[in-house]
Amino acid sequence: MAKYECPCGYIYDPAEGDYDSGIEPGTAFEDLPEDWVCPKCGAEKGDFWKVG
């Protein structure tokens, strides 16, 4: 599964998920809720780009 980077430098890694937001490890970026935001800066999901 691909990682996605936020303009602030935060990288969403599906292998890690987003514990603080209740996102389980193994959750693909595409499967994140539409209202999910960057846990570091609050950027919207649409602001992220695919890396790696």
N, CA, C, O and CB atoms as a CASP TS submission, in Angstrom:
PFRMAT TS
TARGET T0000
AUTHOR 0000-0000-0000
METHOD Language model
MODEL 1
PARENT N/A
ATOM      1  N   MET     1       0.835  -1.188   0.000  1.00  0.00           N
ATOM      2  CA  MET     1       0.000   0.000   0.000  1.00  0.00           C
ATOM      3  C   MET     1       0.879   1.250   0.000  1.00  0.00           C
ATOM      4  O   MET     1       1.918   1.303   0.658  1.00  0.00           O
ATOM      5  CB  MET     1      -0.949  -0.001   1.216  1.00  0.00           C
ATOM      6  N   ALA     2       0.447   2.221  -0.732  1.00  0.00           N
ATOM      7  CA  ALA     2       1.231   3.443  -0.913  1.00  0.00           C
ATOM      8  C   ALA     2       1.144   4.360   0.304  1.00  0.00           C
ATOM      9  O   ALA     2       0.147   4.378   1.026  1.00  0.00           O
ATOM     10  CB  ALA     2       0.759   4.188  -2.155  1.00  0.00           C
ATOM     11  N   LYS     3       2.208   5.113   0.505  1.00  0.00           N
ATOM     12  CA  LYS     3       2.238   6.148   1.534  1.00  0.00           C
ATOM     13  C   LYS     3       1.851   7.469   0.879  1.00  0.00           C
ATOM     14  O   LYS     3       2.032   7.658  -0.324  1.00  0.00           O
ATOM     15  CB  LYS     3       3.652   6.242   2.216  1.00  0.00           C
ATOM     16  N   TYR     4       1.318   8.374   1.689  1.00  0.00           N
ATOM     17  CA  TYR     4       0.907   9.687   1.195  1.00  0.00           C
ATOM     18  C   TYR     4       1.489  10.760   2.098  1.00  0.00           C
ATOM     19  O   TYR     4       1.521  10.612   3.320  1.00  0.00           O
ATOM     20  CB  TYR     4      -0.641   9.803   1.128  1.00  0.00           C
ATOM     21  N   GLU     5       1.951  11.849   1.479  1.00  0.00           N
ATOM     22  CA  GLU     5       2.583  12.925   2.221  1.00  0.00           C
ATOM     23  C   GLU     5       1.735  14.190   2.225  1.00  0.00           C
ATOM     24  O   GLU     5       1.106  14.546   1.229  1.00  0.00           O
ATOM     25  CB  GLU     5       3.945  13.220   1.643  1.00  0.00           C
ATOM     26  N   CYS     6       1.738  14.852   3.366  1.00  0.00           N
ATOM     27  CA  CYS     6       1.035  16.115   3.555  1.00  0.00           C
ATOM     28  C   CYS     6       2.006  17.260   3.264  1.00  0.00           C
ATOM     29  O   CYS     6       3.216  17.078   3.395  1.00  0.00           O
ATOM     30  CB  CYS     6       0.451  16.225   5.004  1.00  0.00           C
ATOM     31  N   PRO     7       1.509  18.427   2.875  1.00  0.00           N
ATOM     32  CA  PRO     7       2.403  19.572   2.665  1.00  0.00           C
ATOM     33  C   PRO     7       3.262  19.907   3.889  1.00  0.00           C
ATOM     34  O   PRO     7       4.337  20.489   3.742  1.00  0.00           O
ATOM     35  CB  PRO     7       1.589  20.782   2.284  1.00  0.00           C
ATOM     36  N   CYS     8       2.804  19.546   5.093  1.00  0.00           N
ATOM     37  CA  CYS     8       3.573  19.849   6.308  1.00  0.00           C
ATOM     38  C   CYS     8       4.708  18.860   6.543  1.00  0.00           C
ATOM     39  O   CYS     8       5.540  19.064   7.428  1.00  0.00           O
ATOM     40  CB  CYS     8       2.654  19.858   7.514  1.00  0.00           C
ATOM     41  N   GLY     9       4.745  17.780   5.745  1.00  0.00           N
ATOM     42  CA  GLY     9       5.798  16.790   5.893  1.00  0.00           C
ATOM     43  C   GLY     9       5.350  15.499   6.563  1.00  0.00           C
ATOM     44  O   GLY     9       6.089  14.515   6.555  1.00  0.00           O
ATOM     45  N   TYR    10       4.150  15.486   7.145  1.00  0.00           N
ATOM     46  CA  TYR    10       3.622  14.262   7.746  1.00  0.00           C
ATOM     47  C   TYR    10       3.386  13.233   6.643  1.00  0.00           C
ATOM     48  O   TYR    10       2.870  13.566   5.576  1.00  0.00           O
ATOM     49  CB  TYR    10       2.303  14.545   8.537  1.00  0.00           C
ATOM     50  N   ILE    11       3.763  11.989   6.904  1.00  0.00           N
ATOM     51  CA  ILE    11       3.532  10.909   5.940  1.00  0.00           C
ATOM     52  C   ILE    11       2.568   9.900   6.553  1.00  0.00           C
ATOM     53  O   ILE    11       2.825   9.331   7.614  1.00  0.00           O
ATOM     54  CB  ILE    11       4.875  10.217   5.532  1.00  0.00           C
ATOM     55  N   TYR    12       1.444   9.693   5.853  1.00  0.00           N
ATOM     56  CA  TYR    12       0.513   8.648   6.274  1.00  0.00           C
ATOM     57  C   TYR    12       1.031   7.327   5.744  1.00  0.00           C
ATOM     58  O   TYR    12       1.158   7.130   4.535  1.00  0.00           O
ATOM     59  CB  TYR    12      -0.944   8.929   5.769  1.00  0.00           C
ATOM     60  N   ASP    13       1.330   6.416   6.677  1.00  0.00           N
ATOM     61  CA  ASP    13       1.821   5.086   6.333  1.00  0.00           C
ATOM     62  C   ASP    13       0.726   4.084   6.684  1.00  0.00           C
ATOM     63  O   ASP    13       0.405   3.911   7.859  1.00  0.00           O
ATOM     64  CB  ASP    13       3.165   4.753   7.084  1.00  0.00           C
ATOM     65  N   PRO    14       0.148   3.425   5.684  1.00  0.00           N
ATOM     66  CA  PRO    14      -0.935   2.469   5.958  1.00  0.00           C
ATOM     67  C   PRO    14      -0.530   1.363   6.923  1.00  0.00           C
ATOM     68  O   PRO    14      -1.381   0.832   7.637  1.00  0.00           O
ATOM     69  CB  PRO    14      -1.408   1.849   4.668  1.00  0.00           C
ATOM     70  N   ALA    15       0.740   1.008   6.960  1.00  0.00           N
ATOM     71  CA  ALA    15       1.200  -0.039   7.875  1.00  0.00           C
ATOM     72  C   ALA    15       1.068   0.403   9.331  1.00  0.00           C
ATOM     73  O   ALA    15       0.952  -0.432  10.229  1.00  0.00           O
ATOM     74  CB  ALA    15       2.656  -0.412   7.571  1.00  0.00           C
ATOM     75  N   GLU    16       1.085   1.708   9.560  1.00  0.00           N
ATOM     76  CA  GLU    16       0.987   2.241  10.917  1.00  0.00           C
ATOM     77  C   GLU    16      -0.412   2.743  11.251  1.00  0.00           C
ATOM     78  O   GLU    16      -0.810   2.728  12.416  1.00  0.00           O
ATOM     79  CB  GLU    16       1.981   3.360  11.103  1.00  0.00           C
ATOM     80  N   GLY    17      -1.164   3.188  10.245  1.00  0.00           N
ATOM     81  CA  GLY    17      -2.470   3.774  10.489  1.00  0.00           C
ATOM     82  C   GLY    17      -2.321   5.126  11.184  1.00  0.00           C
ATOM     83  O   GLY    17      -1.280   5.773  11.075  1.00  0.00           O
ATOM     84  N   ASP    18      -3.353   5.544  11.888  1.00  0.00           N
ATOM     85  CA  ASP    18      -3.327   6.808  12.634  1.00  0.00           C
ATOM     86  C   ASP    18      -4.019   6.543  13.963  1.00  0.00           C
ATOM     87  O   ASP    18      -5.218   6.774  14.117  1.00  0.00           O
ATOM     88  CB  ASP    18      -4.032   7.990  11.834  1.00  0.00           C
ATOM     89  N   TYR    19      -3.241   6.056  14.914  1.00  0.00           N
ATOM     90  CA  TYR    19      -3.770   5.615  16.200  1.00  0.00           C
ATOM     91  C   TYR    19      -4.619   6.683  16.878  1.00  0.00           C
ATOM     92  O   TYR    19      -5.696   6.386  17.395  1.00  0.00           O
ATOM     93  CB  TYR    19      -2.637   5.214  17.112  1.00  0.00           C
ATOM     94  N   ASP    20      -4.141   7.919  16.876  1.00  0.00           N
ATOM     95  CA  ASP    20      -4.848   9.001  17.569  1.00  0.00           C
ATOM     96  C   ASP    20      -6.214   9.293  16.966  1.00  0.00           C
ATOM     97  O   ASP    20      -7.101   9.803  17.651  1.00  0.00           O
ATOM     98  CB  ASP    20      -4.014  10.258  17.548  1.00  0.00           C
ATOM     99  N   SER    21      -6.385   8.973  15.687  1.00  0.00           N
ATOM    100  CA  SER    21      -7.673   9.205  15.025  1.00  0.00           C
ATOM    101  C   SER    21      -8.514   7.935  14.937  1.00  0.00           C
ATOM    102  O   SER    21      -9.590   7.939  14.340  1.00  0.00           O
ATOM    103  CB  SER    21      -7.448   9.766  13.630  1.00  0.00           C
ATOM    104  N   GLY    22      -8.024   6.854  15.529  1.00  0.00           N
ATOM    105  CA  GLY    22      -8.761   5.599  15.515  1.00  0.00           C
ATOM    106  C   GLY    22      -8.662   4.831  14.215  1.00  0.00           C
ATOM    107  O   GLY    22      -9.498   3.974  13.928  1.00  0.00           O
ATOM    108  N   ILE    23      -7.628   5.139  13.417  1.00  0.00           N
ATOM    109  CA  ILE    23      -7.430   4.447  12.138  1.00  0.00           C
ATOM    110  C   ILE    23      -6.500   3.258  12.378  1.00  0.00           C
ATOM    111  O   ILE    23      -5.353   3.427  12.791  1.00  0.00           O
ATOM    112  CB  ILE    23      -6.837   5.418  11.045  1.00  0.00           C
ATOM    113  N   GLU    24      -7.001   2.071  12.117  1.00  0.00           N
ATOM    114  CA  GLU    24      -6.250   0.849  12.366  1.00  0.00           C
ATOM    115  C   GLU    24      -5.100   0.677  11.380  1.00  0.00           C
ATOM    116  O   GLU    24      -5.207   1.086  10.224  1.00  0.00           O
ATOM    117  CB  GLU    24      -7.172  -0.350  12.297  1.00  0.00           C
ATOM    118  N   PRO    25      -3.991   0.067  11.834  1.00  0.00           N
ATOM    119  CA  PRO    25      -2.929  -0.298  10.890  1.00  0.00           C
ATOM    120  C   PRO    25      -3.499  -1.180   9.785  1.00  0.00           C
ATOM    121  O   PRO    25      -4.382  -2.004  10.028  1.00  0.00           O
ATOM    122  CB  PRO    25      -1.766  -1.025  11.619  1.00  0.00           C
ATOM    123  N   GLY    26      -2.990  -1.002   8.580  1.00  0.00           N
ATOM    124  CA  GLY    26      -3.481  -1.766   7.442  1.00  0.00           C
ATOM    125  C   GLY    26      -4.575  -1.044   6.665  1.00  0.00           C
ATOM    126  O   GLY    26      -5.089  -1.578   5.683  1.00  0.00           O
ATOM    127  N   THR    27      -4.939   0.176   7.096  1.00  0.00           N
ATOM    128  CA  THR    27      -5.961   0.946   6.401  1.00  0.00           C
ATOM    129  C   THR    27      -5.340   1.749   5.268  1.00  0.00           C
ATOM    130  O   THR    27      -4.514   2.632   5.504  1.00  0.00           O
ATOM    131  CB  THR    27      -6.694   1.875   7.377  1.00  0.00           C
ATOM    132  N   ALA    28      -5.736   1.444   4.040  1.00  0.00           N
ATOM    133  CA  ALA    28      -5.219   2.161   2.875  1.00  0.00           C
ATOM    134  C   ALA    28      -5.664   3.619   2.917  1.00  0.00           C
ATOM    135  O   ALA    28      -6.729   3.933   3.449  1.00  0.00           O
ATOM    136  CB  ALA    28      -5.693   1.491   1.565  1.00  0.00           C
ATOM    137  N   PHE    29      -4.852   4.503   2.359  1.00  0.00           N
ATOM    138  CA  PHE    29      -5.189   5.928   2.328  1.00  0.00           C
ATOM    139  C   PHE    29      -6.552   6.142   1.679  1.00  0.00           C
ATOM    140  O   PHE    29      -7.348   6.956   2.147  1.00  0.00           O
ATOM    141  CB  PHE    29      -4.109   6.724   1.572  1.00  0.00           C
ATOM    142  N   GLU    30      -6.815   5.411   0.604  1.00  0.00           N
ATOM    143  CA  GLU    30      -8.078   5.538  -0.118  1.00  0.00           C
ATOM    144  C   GLU    30      -9.280   5.172   0.751  1.00  0.00           C
ATOM    145  O   GLU    30     -10.396   5.625   0.495  1.00  0.00           O
ATOM    146  CB  GLU    30      -8.056   4.664  -1.356  1.00  0.00           C
ATOM    147  N   ASP    31      -9.051   4.353   1.775  1.00  0.00           N
ATOM    148  CA  ASP    31     -10.132   3.893   2.641  1.00  0.00           C
ATOM    149  C   ASP    31     -10.329   4.779   3.872  1.00  0.00           C
ATOM    150  O   ASP    31     -11.221   4.520   4.680  1.00  0.00           O
ATOM    151  CB  ASP    31      -9.862   2.477   3.078  1.00  0.00           C
ATOM    152  N   LEU    32      -9.511   5.818   4.022  1.00  0.00           N
ATOM    153  CA  LEU    32      -9.694   6.737   5.143  1.00  0.00           C
ATOM    154  C   LEU    32     -11.008   7.485   4.963  1.00  0.00           C
ATOM    155  O   LEU    32     -11.417   7.743   3.831  1.00  0.00           O
ATOM    156  CB  LEU    32      -8.503   7.731   5.255  1.00  0.00           C
ATOM    157  N   PRO    33     -11.677   7.837   6.060  1.00  0.00           N
ATOM    158  CA  PRO    33     -12.916   8.621   5.928  1.00  0.00           C
ATOM    159  C   PRO    33     -12.641   9.938   5.195  1.00  0.00           C
ATOM    160  O   PRO    33     -11.553  10.502   5.308  1.00  0.00           O
ATOM    161  CB  PRO    33     -13.535   8.904   7.326  1.00  0.00           C
ATOM    162  N   GLU    34     -13.622  10.415   4.453  1.00  0.00           N
ATOM    163  CA  GLU    34     -13.444  11.657   3.687  1.00  0.00           C
ATOM    164  C   GLU    34     -13.167  12.855   4.593  1.00  0.00           C
ATOM    165  O   GLU    34     -12.554  13.828   4.157  1.00  0.00           O
ATOM    166  CB  GLU    34     -14.683  11.932   2.839  1.00  0.00           C
ATOM    167  N   ASP    35     -13.612  12.794   5.848  1.00  0.00           N
ATOM    168  CA  ASP    35     -13.396  13.912   6.761  1.00  0.00           C
ATOM    169  C   ASP    35     -12.110  13.779   7.587  1.00  0.00           C
ATOM    170  O   ASP    35     -11.858  14.586   8.482  1.00  0.00           O
ATOM    171  CB  ASP    35     -14.578  14.039   7.688  1.00  0.00           C
ATOM    172  N   TRP    36     -11.298  12.758   7.283  1.00  0.00           N
ATOM    173  CA  TRP    36     -10.020  12.585   7.973  1.00  0.00           C
ATOM    174  C   TRP    36      -9.095  13.744   7.609  1.00  0.00           C
ATOM    175  O   TRP    36      -9.058  14.178   6.458  1.00  0.00           O
ATOM    176  CB  TRP    36      -9.365  11.216   7.606  1.00  0.00           C
ATOM    177  N   VAL    37      -8.354  14.239   8.588  1.00  0.00           N
ATOM    178  CA  VAL    37      -7.402  15.321   8.349  1.00  0.00           C
ATOM    179  C   VAL    37      -6.045  14.944   8.916  1.00  0.00           C
ATOM    180  O   VAL    37      -5.938  14.050   9.756  1.00  0.00           O
ATOM    181  CB  VAL    37      -7.900  16.644   8.971  1.00  0.00           C
ATOM    182  N   CYS    38      -5.016  15.629   8.452  1.00  0.00           N
ATOM    183  CA  CYS    38      -3.656  15.397   8.922  1.00  0.00           C
ATOM    184  C   CYS    38      -3.611  15.593  10.437  1.00  0.00           C
ATOM    185  O   CYS    38      -4.052  16.625  10.942  1.00  0.00           O
ATOM    186  CB  CYS    38      -2.650  16.348   8.208  1.00  0.00           C
ATOM    187  N   PRO    39      -3.077  14.603  11.168  1.00  0.00           N
ATOM    188  CA  PRO    39      -3.010  14.735  12.619  1.00  0.00           C
ATOM    189  C   PRO    39      -1.977  15.764  13.081  1.00  0.00           C
ATOM    190  O   PRO    39      -1.966  16.158  14.247  1.00  0.00           O
ATOM    191  CB  PRO    39      -2.698  13.399  13.232  1.00  0.00           C
ATOM    192  N   LYS    40      -1.129  16.186  12.180  1.00  0.00           N
ATOM    193  CA  LYS    40      -0.078  17.146  12.536  1.00  0.00           C
ATOM    194  C   LYS    40      -0.506  18.593  12.295  1.00  0.00           C
ATOM    195  O   LYS    40      -0.260  19.463  13.130  1.00  0.00           O
ATOM    196  CB  LYS    40       1.184  16.851  11.743  1.00  0.00           C
ATOM    197  N   CYS    41      -1.162  18.853  11.127  1.00  0.00           N
ATOM    198  CA  CYS    41      -1.488  20.245  10.796  1.00  0.00           C
ATOM    199  C   CYS    41      -2.960  20.489  10.473  1.00  0.00           C
ATOM    200  O   CYS    41      -3.386  21.638  10.355  1.00  0.00           O
ATOM    201  CB  CYS    41      -0.663  20.681   9.634  1.00  0.00           C
ATOM    202  N   GLY    42      -3.746  19.408  10.330  1.00  0.00           N
ATOM    203  CA  GLY    42      -5.166  19.568  10.036  1.00  0.00           C
ATOM    204  C   GLY    42      -5.506  19.706   8.561  1.00  0.00           C
ATOM    205  O   GLY    42      -6.650  20.007   8.220  1.00  0.00           O
ATOM    206  N   ALA    43      -4.530  19.490   7.673  1.00  0.00           N
ATOM    207  CA  ALA    43      -4.800  19.564   6.234  1.00  0.00           C
ATOM    208  C   ALA    43      -5.794  18.475   5.828  1.00  0.00           C
ATOM    209  O   ALA    43      -5.834  17.397   6.422  1.00  0.00           O
ATOM    210  CB  ALA    43      -3.486  19.426   5.421  1.00  0.00           C
ATOM    211  N   GLU    44      -6.577  18.773   4.823  1.00  0.00           N
ATOM    212  CA  GLU    44      -7.574  17.816   4.346  1.00  0.00           C
ATOM    213  C   GLU    44      -6.929  16.702   3.533  1.00  0.00           C
ATOM    214  O   GLU    44      -5.821  16.847   3.017  1.00  0.00           O
ATOM    215  CB  GLU    44      -8.631  18.526   3.507  1.00  0.00           C
ATOM    216  N   LYS    45      -7.638  15.602   3.433  1.00  0.00           N
ATOM    217  CA  LYS    45      -7.161  14.420   2.713  1.00  0.00           C
ATOM    218  C   LYS    45      -6.750  14.752   1.269  1.00  0.00           C
ATOM    219  O   LYS    45      -5.789  14.184   0.750  1.00  0.00           O
ATOM    220  CB  LYS    45      -8.245  13.340   2.709  1.00  0.00           C
ATOM    221  N   GLY    46      -7.478  15.669   0.628  1.00  0.00           N
ATOM    222  CA  GLY    46      -7.193  16.050  -0.749  1.00  0.00           C
ATOM    223  C   GLY    46      -5.891  16.803  -0.933  1.00  0.00           C
ATOM    224  O   GLY    46      -5.426  16.970  -2.060  1.00  0.00           O
ATOM    225  N   ASP    47      -5.297  17.260   0.157  1.00  0.00           N
ATOM    226  CA  ASP    47      -4.034  17.996   0.077  1.00  0.00           C
ATOM    227  C   ASP    47      -2.820  17.078   0.033  1.00  0.00           C
ATOM    228  O   ASP    47      -1.709  17.541  -0.222  1.00  0.00           O
ATOM    229  CB  ASP    47      -3.911  18.936   1.252  1.00  0.00           C
ATOM    230  N   PHE    48      -3.014  15.785   0.276  1.00  0.00           N
ATOM    231  CA  PHE    48      -1.921  14.813   0.302  1.00  0.00           C
ATOM    232  C   PHE    48      -1.567  14.358  -1.117  1.00  0.00           C
ATOM    233  O   PHE    48      -2.399  14.414  -2.023  1.00  0.00           O
ATOM    234  CB  PHE    48      -2.301  13.598   1.173  1.00  0.00           C
ATOM    235  N   TRP    49      -0.331  13.911  -1.295  1.00  0.00           N
ATOM    236  CA  TRP    49       0.073  13.317  -2.573  1.00  0.00           C
ATOM    237  C   TRP    49       0.789  12.003  -2.308  1.00  0.00           C
ATOM    238  O   TRP    49       1.376  11.795  -1.247  1.00  0.00           O
ATOM    239  CB  TRP    49       0.986  14.286  -3.382  1.00  0.00           C
ATOM    240  N   LYS    50       0.726  11.127  -3.293  1.00  0.00           N
ATOM    241  CA  LYS    50       1.312   9.798  -3.192  1.00  0.00           C
ATOM    242  C   LYS    50       2.827   9.869  -3.245  1.00  0.00           C
ATOM    243  O   LYS    50       3.391  10.590  -4.068  1.00  0.00           O
ATOM    244  CB  LYS    50       0.789   8.896  -4.303  1.00  0.00           C
ATOM    245  N   VAL    51       3.484   9.125  -2.372  1.00  0.00           N
ATOM    246  CA  VAL    51       4.954   9.041  -2.375  1.00  0.00           C
ATOM    247  C   VAL    51       5.376   7.581  -2.429  1.00  0.00           C
ATOM    248  O   VAL    51       4.639   6.687  -2.011  1.00  0.00           O
ATOM    249  CB  VAL    51       5.561   9.739  -1.118  1.00  0.00           C
ATOM    250  N   GLY    52       6.571   7.359  -2.949  1.00  0.00           N
ATOM    251  CA  GLY    52       7.125   6.014  -2.977  1.00  0.00           C
ATOM    252  C   GLY    52       6.450   5.073  -3.873  1.00  0.00           C
ATOM    253  O   GLY    52       6.848   3.912  -3.963  1.00  0.00           O
TER
END
